[in-house]
Amino acid sequence: MCLSTVYVQVKGQRKKVMQDVAKMEFSNEGYRLIGLLGDQKTVEGRITKIDFVDDHSVILETED
C-alpha cells in the first residue's frame, strides 16, 4: 500500500502536516487530507511537488 506524508512549506521551512494520507481532495477551503484510519484535516496552499517513488510525499507551499 502506498500512503503519503503531506508537508506545508512556508518561506523555505517545511512542516509535516499529516502522515499516512490515503486520499487528497481539492475543495474551495483547500485540500482535504484523509488518513488511512479516516482522520481528516484541511490545509491551504498550492502543490509544488509530489514524489510517488522515493519518500511518498506531497509538498504544499503557502505564503504565510
All heavy atoms as a GROMACS GRO file, in nm:
protein
  509
    1MET      N    1   0.084  -0.117   0.000
    1MET     CA    2   0.000   0.000   0.000
    1MET      C    3   0.089   0.123   0.000
    1MET      O    4   0.190   0.130   0.068
    1MET     CB    5  -0.089  -0.002   0.125
    1MET     CG    6  -0.190   0.107   0.125
    1MET     SD    7  -0.295   0.109   0.272
    1MET     CE    8  -0.351  -0.058   0.279
    2CYS      N    9   0.050   0.222  -0.075
    2CYS     CA   10   0.130   0.343  -0.091
    2CYS      C   11   0.059   0.462  -0.027
    2CYS      O   12  -0.038   0.514  -0.081
    2CYS     CB   13   0.155   0.368  -0.239
    2CYS     SG   14   0.263   0.507  -0.270
    3LEU      N   15   0.105   0.503   0.090
    3LEU     CA   16   0.048   0.618   0.159
    3LEU      C   17   0.150   0.731   0.155
    3LEU      O   18   0.269   0.708   0.142
    3LEU     CB   19   0.015   0.581   0.303
    3LEU     CG   20  -0.083   0.466   0.319
    3LEU    CD1   21  -0.095   0.427   0.464
    3LEU    CD2   22  -0.218   0.503   0.262
    4SER      N   23   0.101   0.853   0.168
    4SER     CA   24   0.189   0.969   0.157
    4SER      C   25   0.194   1.050   0.286
    4SER      O   26   0.106   1.039   0.371
    4SER     CB   27   0.141   1.061   0.044
    4SER     OG   28   0.154   0.997  -0.080
    5THR      N   29   0.297   1.131   0.295
    5THR     CA   30   0.310   1.229   0.401
    5THR      C   31   0.297   1.366   0.336
    5THR      O   32   0.359   1.392   0.233
    5THR     CB   33   0.446   1.217   0.472
    5THR    OG1   34   0.459   1.085   0.524
    5THR    CG2   35   0.459   1.318   0.584
    6VAL      N   36   0.215   1.454   0.395
    6VAL     CA   37   0.193   1.587   0.340
    6VAL      C   38   0.265   1.689   0.426
    6VAL      O   39   0.254   1.686   0.549
    6VAL     CB   40   0.042   1.619   0.330
    6VAL    CG1   41   0.020   1.761   0.282
    6VAL    CG2   42  -0.028   1.520   0.238
    7TYR      N   43   0.338   1.777   0.360
    7TYR     CA   44   0.412   1.884   0.425
    7TYR      C   45   0.363   2.018   0.374
    7TYR      O   46   0.324   2.030   0.258
    7TYR     CB   47   0.562   1.875   0.394
    7TYR     CG   48   0.629   1.748   0.439
    7TYR    CD1   49   0.634   1.637   0.357
    7TYR    CD2   50   0.687   1.741   0.565
    7TYR    CE1   51   0.696   1.520   0.399
    7TYR    CE2   52   0.750   1.625   0.608
    7TYR     CZ   53   0.754   1.515   0.524
    7TYR     OH   54   0.815   1.400   0.566
    8VAL      N   55   0.368   2.121   0.459
    8VAL     CA   56   0.344   2.258   0.416
    8VAL      C   57   0.477   2.330   0.428
    8VAL      O   58   0.546   2.321   0.530
    8VAL     CB   59   0.236   2.327   0.502
    8VAL    CG1   60   0.229   2.475   0.471
    8VAL    CG2   61   0.101   2.263   0.479
    9GLN      N   62   0.512   2.401   0.322
    9GLN     CA   63   0.638   2.475   0.320
    9GLN      C   64   0.607   2.624   0.321
    9GLN      O   65   0.532   2.673   0.237
    9GLN     CB   66   0.718   2.438   0.196
    9GLN     CG   67   0.852   2.503   0.187
    9GLN     CD   68   0.936   2.440   0.080
    9GLN    OE1   69   0.968   2.323   0.087
    9GLN    NE2   70   0.972   2.518  -0.019
   10VAL      N   71   0.664   2.694   0.418
   10VAL     CA   72   0.647   2.839   0.431
   10VAL      C   73   0.786   2.902   0.437
   10VAL      O   74   0.863   2.871   0.527
   10VAL     CB   75   0.567   2.875   0.558
   10VAL    CG1   76   0.551   3.025   0.570
   10VAL    CG2   77   0.433   2.806   0.559
   11LYS      N   78   0.816   2.986   0.340
   11LYS     CA   79   0.945   3.056   0.335
   11LYS      C   80   1.062   2.960   0.350
   11LYS      O   81   1.155   2.982   0.427
   11LYS     CB   82   0.951   3.166   0.441
   11LYS     CG   83   0.848   3.273   0.420
   11LYS     CD   84   0.855   3.379   0.527
   11LYS     CE   85   0.745   3.481   0.504
   11LYS     NZ   86   0.740   3.582   0.609
   12GLY      N   87   1.055   2.848   0.281
   12GLY     CA   88   1.164   2.750   0.282
   12GLY      C   89   1.164   2.653   0.398
   12GLY      O   90   1.242   2.558   0.399
   13GLN      N   91   1.079   2.674   0.496
   13GLN     CA   92   1.072   2.585   0.612
   13GLN      C   93   0.959   2.486   0.592
   13GLN      O   94   0.844   2.525   0.569
   13GLN     CB   95   1.048   2.666   0.741
   13GLN     CG   96   1.159   2.762   0.773
   13GLN     CD   97   1.289   2.692   0.804
   13GLN    OE1   98   1.292   2.591   0.873
   13GLN    NE2   99   1.399   2.744   0.751
   14ARG      N  100   0.989   2.358   0.602
   14ARG     CA  101   0.893   2.250   0.580
   14ARG      C  102   0.841   2.196   0.712
   14ARG      O  103   0.918   2.167   0.802
   14ARG     CB  104   0.962   2.139   0.501
   14ARG     CG  105   0.869   2.049   0.428
   14ARG     CD  106   0.945   1.950   0.346
   14ARG     NE  107   0.991   2.013   0.223
   14ARG     CZ  108   1.056   1.949   0.127
   14ARG    NH1  109   1.084   1.821   0.141
   14ARG    NH2  110   1.093   2.012   0.019
   15LYS      N  111   0.707   2.182   0.721
   15LYS     CA  112   0.645   2.130   0.842
   15LYS      C  113   0.551   2.015   0.805
   15LYS      O  114   0.468   2.029   0.715
   15LYS     CB  115   0.564   2.241   0.911
   15LYS     CG  116   0.490   2.196   1.034
   15LYS     CD  117   0.409   2.310   1.092
   15LYS     CE  118   0.320   2.261   1.203
   15LYS     NZ  119   0.229   2.364   1.251
   16LYS      N  120   0.565   1.903   0.875
   16LYS     CA  121   0.479   1.788   0.849
   16LYS      C  122   0.338   1.819   0.897
   16LYS      O  123   0.318   1.858   1.012
   16LYS     CB  124   0.530   1.664   0.919
   16LYS     CG  125   0.450   1.538   0.884
   16LYS     CD  126   0.487   1.418   0.968
   16LYS     CE  127   0.631   1.379   0.957
   16LYS     NZ  128   0.662   1.256   1.033
   17VAL      N  129   0.240   1.799   0.809
   17VAL     CA  130   0.101   1.826   0.842
   17VAL      C  131   0.029   1.697   0.878
   17VAL      O  132  -0.045   1.691   0.976
   17VAL     CB  133   0.029   1.894   0.724
   17VAL    CG1  134  -0.118   1.910   0.752
   17VAL    CG2  135   0.092   2.027   0.691
   18MET      N  136   0.055   1.592   0.800
   18MET     CA  137  -0.015   1.465   0.823
   18MET      C  138   0.060   1.354   0.752
   18MET      O  139   0.111   1.371   0.642
   18MET     CB  140  -0.158   1.475   0.769
   18MET     CG  141  -0.248   1.361   0.803
   18MET     SD  142  -0.416   1.401   0.746
   18MET     CE  143  -0.502   1.256   0.800
   19GLN      N  144   0.068   1.238   0.816
   19GLN     CA  145   0.128   1.122   0.752
   19GLN      C  146   0.023   1.014   0.734
   19GLN      O  147  -0.087   1.025   0.786
   19GLN     CB  148   0.247   1.070   0.830
   19GLN     CG  149   0.218   1.020   0.968
   19GLN     CD  150   0.348   0.984   1.040
   19GLN    OE1  151   0.451   1.050   1.024
   19GLN    NE2  152   0.342   0.882   1.121
   20ASP      N  153   0.056   0.912   0.658
   20ASP     CA  154  -0.036   0.803   0.624
   20ASP      C  155  -0.162   0.855   0.555
   20ASP      O  156  -0.273   0.812   0.584
   20ASP     CB  157  -0.073   0.720   0.747
   20ASP     CG  158   0.048   0.652   0.808
   20ASP    OD1  159   0.141   0.619   0.733
   20ASP    OD2  160   0.050   0.631   0.930
   21VAL      N  161  -0.144   0.952   0.463
   21VAL     CA  162  -0.255   1.008   0.387
   21VAL      C  163  -0.290   0.912   0.274
   21VAL      O  164  -0.206   0.877   0.192
   21VAL     CB  165  -0.219   1.148   0.332
   21VAL    CG1  166  -0.330   1.202   0.244
   21VAL    CG2  167  -0.189   1.244   0.445
   22ALA      N  168  -0.416   0.870   0.273
   22ALA     CA  169  -0.464   0.776   0.171
   22ALA      C  170  -0.535   0.847   0.056
   22ALA      O  171  -0.539   0.797  -0.055
   22ALA     CB  172  -0.559   0.675   0.235
   23LYS      N  173  -0.591   0.966   0.085
   23LYS     CA  174  -0.668   1.038  -0.017
   23LYS      C  175  -0.651   1.187   0.005
   23LYS      O  176  -0.644   1.234   0.119
   23LYS     CB  177  -0.815   1.002  -0.006
   23LYS     CG  178  -0.901   1.055  -0.118
   23LYS     CD  179  -1.049   1.026  -0.096
   23LYS     CE  180  -1.079   0.881  -0.121
   23LYS     NZ  181  -1.226   0.855  -0.117
   24MET      N  182  -0.647   1.261  -0.106
   24MET     CA  183  -0.635   1.407  -0.101
   24MET      C  184  -0.735   1.464  -0.200
   24MET      O  185  -0.733   1.429  -0.317
   24MET     CB  186  -0.492   1.446  -0.139
   24MET     CG  187  -0.458   1.588  -0.124
   24MET     SD  188  -0.279   1.605  -0.150
   24MET     CE  189  -0.265   1.780  -0.145
   25GLU      N  190  -0.825   1.550  -0.151
   25GLU     CA  191  -0.931   1.606  -0.235
   25GLU      C  192  -0.923   1.758  -0.232
   25GLU      O  193  -0.905   1.818  -0.126
   25GLU     CB  194  -1.068   1.563  -0.185
   25GLU     CG  195  -1.089   1.414  -0.186
   25GLU     CD  196  -1.222   1.373  -0.123
   25GLU    OE1  197  -1.286   1.457  -0.055
   25GLU    OE2  198  -1.260   1.257  -0.142
   26PHE      N  199  -0.943   1.822  -0.347
   26PHE     CA  200  -0.945   1.968  -0.355
   26PHE      C  201  -1.085   2.019  -0.326
   26PHE      O  202  -1.184   1.961  -0.370
   26PHE     CB  203  -0.901   2.014  -0.495
   26PHE     CG  204  -0.908   2.162  -0.511
   26PHE    CD1  205  -0.811   2.243  -0.454
   26PHE    CD2  206  -1.011   2.222  -0.580
   26PHE    CE1  207  -0.817   2.380  -0.467
   26PHE    CE2  208  -1.019   2.359  -0.593
   26PHE     CZ  209  -0.921   2.439  -0.538
   27SER      N  210  -1.093   2.127  -0.248
   27SER     CA  211  -1.220   2.195  -0.223
   27SER      C  212  -1.193   2.345  -0.220
   27SER      O  213  -1.078   2.388  -0.224
   27SER     CB  214  -1.283   2.148  -0.092
   27SER     OG  215  -1.209   2.196   0.018
   28ASN      N  216  -1.297   2.425  -0.208
   28ASN     CA  217  -1.279   2.571  -0.202
   28ASN      C  218  -1.202   2.614  -0.078
   28ASN      O  219  -1.141   2.720  -0.077
   28ASN     CB  220  -1.415   2.641  -0.205
   28ASN     CG  221  -1.480   2.629  -0.341
   28ASN    OD1  222  -1.413   2.609  -0.441
   28ASN    ND2  223  -1.610   2.640  -0.344
   29GLU      N  224  -1.206   2.534   0.028
   29GLU     CA  225  -1.135   2.567   0.152
   29GLU      C  226  -0.988   2.527   0.147
   29GLU      O  227  -0.912   2.563   0.235
   29GLU     CB  228  -1.202   2.498   0.271
   29GLU     CG  229  -1.342   2.549   0.302
   29GLU     CD  230  -1.447   2.488   0.212
   29GLU    OE1  231  -1.436   2.369   0.176
   29GLU    OE2  232  -1.541   2.561   0.178
   30GLY      N  233  -0.949   2.445   0.052
   30GLY     CA  234  -0.811   2.397   0.042
   30GLY      C  235  -0.812   2.250   0.004
   30GLY      O  236  -0.900   2.203  -0.066
   31TYR      N  237  -0.714   2.177   0.052
   31TYR     CA  238  -0.705   2.034   0.025
   31TYR      C  239  -0.748   1.958   0.149
   31TYR      O  240  -0.696   1.981   0.258
   31TYR     CB  241  -0.562   1.994  -0.012
   31TYR     CG  242  -0.519   2.048  -0.145
   31TYR    CD1  243  -0.448   2.166  -0.155
   31TYR    CD2  244  -0.552   1.980  -0.262
   31TYR    CE1  245  -0.410   2.217  -0.279
   31TYR    CE2  246  -0.514   2.030  -0.386
   31TYR     CZ  247  -0.444   2.148  -0.393
   31TYR     OH  248  -0.408   2.198  -0.515
   32ARG      N  249  -0.843   1.867   0.131
   32ARG     CA  250  -0.885   1.781   0.242
   32ARG      C  251  -0.799   1.656   0.237
   32ARG      O  252  -0.796   1.584   0.138
   32ARG     CB  253  -1.032   1.745   0.233
   32ARG     CG  254  -1.075   1.660   0.353
   32ARG     CD  255  -1.222   1.637   0.362
   32ARG     NE  256  -1.278   1.600   0.233
   32ARG     CZ  257  -1.399   1.636   0.192
   32ARG    NH1  258  -1.475   1.710   0.268
   32ARG    NH2  259  -1.443   1.598   0.075
   33LEU      N  260  -0.729   1.631   0.347
   33LEU     CA  261  -0.643   1.514   0.360
   33LEU      C  262  -0.720   1.410   0.439
   33LEU      O  263  -0.774   1.440   0.546
   33LEU     CB  264  -0.514   1.549   0.432
   33LEU     CG  265  -0.439   1.673   0.381
   33LEU    CD1  266  -0.320   1.702   0.469
   33LEU    CD2  267  -0.400   1.657   0.236
   34ILE      N  268  -0.723   1.288   0.389
   34ILE     CA  269  -0.794   1.180   0.456
   34ILE      C  270  -0.694   1.069   0.484
   34ILE      O  271  -0.631   1.016   0.393
   34ILE     CB  272  -0.911   1.128   0.370
   34ILE    CG1  273  -1.005   1.246   0.337
   34ILE    CG2  274  -0.985   1.017   0.441
   34ILE    CD1  275  -1.106   1.218   0.230
   35GLY      N  276  -0.679   1.038   0.611
   35GLY     CA  277  -0.582   0.939   0.654
   35GLY      C  278  -0.632   0.797   0.641
   35GLY      O  279  -0.752   0.772   0.618
   36LEU      N  280  -0.543   0.706   0.658
   36LEU     CA  281  -0.572   0.563   0.647
   36LEU      C  282  -0.683   0.520   0.743
   36LEU      O  283  -0.767   0.437   0.709
   36LEU     CB  284  -0.444   0.483   0.677
   36LEU     CG  285  -0.455   0.331   0.672
   36LEU    CD1  286  -0.492   0.286   0.531
   36LEU    CD2  287  -0.325   0.268   0.713
   37LEU      N  288  -0.688   0.580   0.861
   37LEU     CA  289  -0.788   0.542   0.961
   37LEU      C  290  -0.911   0.633   0.958
   37LEU      O  291  -0.993   0.629   1.048
   37LEU     CB  292  -0.725   0.543   1.100
   37LEU     CG  293  -0.606   0.449   1.117
   37LEU    CD1  294  -0.544   0.464   1.254
   37LEU    CD2  295  -0.648   0.305   1.091
   38GLY      N  296  -0.922   0.719   0.854
   38GLY     CA  297  -1.039   0.804   0.839
   38GLY      C  298  -1.026   0.942   0.899
   38GLY      O  299  -1.118   1.023   0.887
   39ASP      N  300  -0.914   0.972   0.964
   39ASP     CA  301  -0.896   1.106   1.018
   39ASP      C  302  -0.883   1.205   0.903
   39ASP      O  303  -0.836   1.171   0.796
   39ASP     CB  304  -0.775   1.113   1.111
   39ASP     CG  305  -0.651   1.047   1.052
   39ASP    OD1  306  -0.665   0.946   0.983
   39ASP    OD2  307  -0.540   1.098   1.075
   40GLN      N  308  -0.931   1.329   0.924
   40GLN     CA  309  -0.933   1.429   0.819
   40GLN      C  310  -0.876   1.561   0.867
   40GLN      O  311  -0.888   1.595   0.984
   40GLN     CB  312  -1.076   1.452   0.768
   40GLN     CG  313  -1.136   1.331   0.704
   40GLN     CD  314  -1.271   1.361   0.642
   40GLN    OE1  315  -1.304   1.474   0.611
   40GLN    NE2  316  -1.351   1.256   0.623
   41LYS      N  317  -0.817   1.634   0.772
   41LYS     CA  318  -0.762   1.766   0.801
   41LYS      C  319  -0.767   1.844   0.670
   41LYS      O  320  -0.744   1.788   0.563
   41LYS     CB  321  -0.618   1.753   0.849
   41LYS     CG  322  -0.554   1.882   0.892
   41LYS     CD  323  -0.412   1.857   0.939
   41LYS     CE  324  -0.417   1.796   1.078
   41LYS     NZ  325  -0.286   1.794   1.142
   42THR      N  326  -0.797   1.973   0.677
   42THR     CA  327  -0.797   2.058   0.559
   42THR      C  328  -0.683   2.158   0.571
   42THR      O  329  -0.665   2.221   0.675
   42THR     CB  330  -0.931   2.133   0.545
   42THR    OG1  331  -1.036   2.036   0.534
   42THR    CG2  332  -0.933   2.220   0.420
   43VAL      N  333  -0.605   2.171   0.462
   43VAL     CA  334  -0.493   2.264   0.459
   43VAL      C  335  -0.500   2.348   0.333
   43VAL      O  336  -0.550   2.303   0.230
   43VAL     CB  337  -0.356   2.192   0.467
   43VAL    CG1  338  -0.337   2.124   0.599
   43VAL    CG2  339  -0.339   2.093   0.354
   44GLU      N  340  -0.449   2.470   0.343
   44GLU     CA  341  -0.444   2.560   0.228
   44GLU      C  342  -0.305   2.558   0.169
   44GLU      O  343  -0.208   2.524   0.236
   44GLU     CB  344  -0.480   2.701   0.270
   44GLU     CG  345  -0.624   2.717   0.316
   44GLU     CD  346  -0.656   2.859   0.354
   44GLU    OE1  347  -0.571   2.950   0.335
   44GLU    OE2  348  -0.767   2.880   0.405
   45GLY      N  349  -0.295   2.598   0.044
   45GLY     CA  350  -0.166   2.607  -0.024
   45GLY      C  351  -0.178   2.558  -0.167
   45GLY      O  352  -0.285   2.520  -0.213
   46ARG      N  353  -0.066   2.563  -0.236
   46ARG     CA  354  -0.062   2.511  -0.373
   46ARG      C  355   0.042   2.401  -0.380
   46ARG      O  356   0.147   2.408  -0.314
   46ARG     CB  357  -0.033   2.621  -0.474
   46ARG     CG  358   0.102   2.686  -0.461
   46ARG     CD  359   0.119   2.799  -0.564
   46ARG     NE  360   0.250   2.859  -0.550
   46ARG     CZ  361   0.358   2.819  -0.616
   46ARG    NH1  362   0.350   2.721  -0.702
   46ARG    NH2  363   0.474   2.877  -0.597
   47ILE      N  364   0.012   2.300  -0.455
   47ILE     CA  365   0.104   2.186  -0.467
   47ILE      C  366   0.226   2.228  -0.546
   47ILE      O  367   0.215   2.281  -0.656
   47ILE     CB  368   0.035   2.067  -0.536
   47ILE    CG1  369  -0.082   2.017  -0.451
   47ILE    CG2  370   0.135   1.955  -0.561
   47ILE    CD1  371  -0.165   1.909  -0.518
   48THR      N  372   0.343   2.206  -0.488
   48THR     CA  373   0.467   2.236  -0.558
   48THR      C  374   0.547   2.110  -0.593
   48THR      O  375   0.631   2.114  -0.682
   48THR     CB  376   0.558   2.331  -0.476
   48THR    OG1  377   0.586   2.271  -0.350
   48THR    CG2  378   0.490   2.464  -0.455
   49LYS      N  379   0.519   1.999  -0.523
   49LYS     CA  380   0.592   1.876  -0.552
   49LYS      C  381   0.514   1.756  -0.501
   49LYS      O  382   0.457   1.760  -0.393
   49LYS     CB  383   0.729   1.878  -0.483
   49LYS     CG  384   0.812   1.754  -0.508
   49LYS     CD  385   0.945   1.762  -0.436
   49LYS     CE  386   1.024   1.635  -0.453
   49LYS     NZ  387   1.147   1.633  -0.375
   50ILE      N  388   0.513   1.650  -0.582
   50ILE     CA  389   0.458   1.521  -0.542
   50ILE      C  390   0.562   1.416  -0.576
   50ILE      O  391   0.608   1.410  -0.690
   50ILE     CB  392   0.326   1.489  -0.615
   50ILE    CG1  393   0.219   1.594  -0.585
   50ILE    CG2  394   0.276   1.350  -0.578
   50ILE    CD1  395   0.092   1.577  -0.664
   51ASP      N  396   0.602   1.335  -0.479
   51ASP     CA  397   0.701   1.230  -0.500
   51ASP      C  398   0.637   1.095  -0.467
   51ASP      O  399   0.617   1.063  -0.351
   51ASP     CB  400   0.822   1.254  -0.411
   51ASP     CG  401   0.934   1.155  -0.436
   51ASP    OD1  402   0.907   1.047  -0.492
   51ASP    OD2  403   1.048   1.184  -0.398
   52PHE      N  404   0.602   1.020  -0.569
   52PHE     CA  405   0.539   0.891  -0.550
   52PHE      C  406   0.640   0.777  -0.537
   52PHE      O  407   0.602   0.666  -0.504
   52PHE     CB  408   0.445   0.859  -0.668
   52PHE     CG  409   0.324   0.946  -0.675
   52PHE    CD1  410   0.296   1.018  -0.789
   52PHE    CD2  411   0.238   0.958  -0.568
   52PHE    CE1  412   0.184   1.098  -0.797
   52PHE    CE2  413   0.125   1.037  -0.575
   52PHE     CZ  414   0.098   1.108  -0.690
   53VAL      N  415   0.768   0.803  -0.563
   53VAL     CA  416   0.867   0.696  -0.567
   53VAL      C  417   0.953   0.689  -0.441
   53VAL      O  418   0.954   0.588  -0.371
   53VAL     CB  419   0.957   0.710  -0.691
   53VAL    CG1  420   1.066   0.603  -0.692
   53VAL    CG2  421   0.875   0.701  -0.818
   54ASP      N  422   1.024   0.796  -0.410
   54ASP     CA  423   1.123   0.791  -0.302
   54ASP      C  424   1.062   0.802  -0.162
   54ASP      O  425   1.069   0.710  -0.084
   54ASP     CB  426   1.230   0.899  -0.322
   54ASP     CG  427   1.317   0.870  -0.443
   54ASP    OD1  428   1.342   0.751  -0.471
   54ASP    OD2  429   1.358   0.966  -0.509
   55ASP      N  430   1.004   0.917  -0.132
   55ASP     CA  431   0.955   0.935   0.005
   55ASP      C  432   0.803   0.951   0.014
   55ASP      O  433   0.751   0.983   0.120
   55ASP     CB  434   1.025   1.051   0.075
   55ASP     CG  435   1.006   1.183   0.004
   55ASP    OD1  436   0.938   1.187  -0.100
   55ASP    OD2  437   1.059   1.285   0.052
   56HIS      N  438   0.733   0.928  -0.096
   56HIS     CA  439   0.586   0.931  -0.097
   56HIS      C  440   0.533   1.057  -0.028
   56HIS      O  441   0.456   1.050   0.067
   56HIS     CB  442   0.527   0.806  -0.031
   56HIS     CG  443   0.576   0.680  -0.091
   56HIS    ND1  444   0.528   0.630  -0.208
   56HIS    CD2  445   0.672   0.595  -0.050
   56HIS    CE1  446   0.591   0.518  -0.239
   56HIS    NE2  447   0.681   0.495  -0.144
   57SER      N  448   0.578   1.173  -0.078
   57SER     CA  449   0.542   1.299  -0.012
   57SER      C  450   0.470   1.393  -0.107
   57SER      O  451   0.483   1.385  -0.229
   57SER     CB  452   0.667   1.368   0.042
   57SER     OG  453   0.752   1.404  -0.064
   58VAL      N  454   0.393   1.483  -0.047
   58VAL     CA  455   0.328   1.592  -0.118
   58VAL      C  456   0.370   1.720  -0.046
   58VAL      O  457   0.359   1.729   0.075
   58VAL     CB  458   0.175   1.579  -0.116
   58VAL    CG1  459   0.109   1.697  -0.185
   58VAL    CG2  460   0.131   1.448  -0.181
   59ILE      N  461   0.417   1.819  -0.124
   59ILE     CA  462   0.459   1.947  -0.067
   59ILE      C  463   0.361   2.054  -0.112
   59ILE      O  464   0.339   2.073  -0.230
   59ILE     CB  465   0.601   1.986  -0.114
   59ILE    CG1  466   0.702   1.872  -0.095
   59ILE    CG2  467   0.646   2.114  -0.044
   59ILE    CD1  468   0.722   1.829   0.046
   60LEU      N  469   0.300   2.123  -0.014
   60LEU     CA  470   0.214   2.236  -0.039
   60LEU      C  471   0.287   2.361   0.007
   60LEU      O  472   0.347   2.362   0.115
   60LEU     CB  473   0.082   2.225   0.038
   60LEU     CG  474  -0.007   2.107   0.005
   60LEU    CD1  475  -0.119   2.095   0.106
   60LEU    CD2  476  -0.065   2.123  -0.134
   61GLU      N  477   0.284   2.466  -0.073
   61GLU     CA  478   0.352   2.590  -0.035
   61GLU      C  479   0.248   2.696  -0.004
   61GLU      O  480   0.148   2.709  -0.074
   61GLU     CB  481   0.443   2.637  -0.148
   61GLU     CG  482   0.531   2.751  -0.108
   61GLU     CD  483   0.637   2.778  -0.212
   61GLU    OE1  484   0.675   2.687  -0.287
   61GLU    OE2  485   0.682   2.893  -0.220
   62THR      N  486   0.271   2.771   0.103
   62THR     CA  487   0.185   2.882   0.140
   62THR      C  488   0.269   3.008   0.155
   62THR      O  489   0.391   3.000   0.170
   62THR     CB  490   0.109   2.857   0.272
   62THR    OG1  491   0.202   2.847   0.377
   62THR    CG2  492   0.027   2.730   0.264
   63GLU      N  493   0.203   3.122   0.157
   63GLU     CA  494   0.273   3.249   0.171
   63GLU      C  495   0.285   3.294   0.316
   63GLU      O  496   0.363   3.380   0.348
   63GLU     CB  497   0.202   3.356   0.089
   63GLU     CG  498   0.204   3.325  -0.058
   63GLU     CD  499   0.126   3.427  -0.140
   63GLU    OE1  500   0.076   3.525  -0.081
   63GLU    OE2  501   0.115   3.407  -0.261
   64ASP      N  502   0.203   3.238   0.406
   64ASP     CA  503   0.203   3.280   0.547
   64ASP      C  504   0.321   3.226   0.621
   64ASP      O  505   0.353   3.115   0.623
   64ASP     CB  506   0.074   3.233   0.615
   64ASP     CG  507  -0.047   3.292   0.547
   64ASP    OD1  508  -0.083   3.406   0.580
   64ASP    OD2  509  -0.104   3.223   0.462
   0.00000   0.00000   0.00000
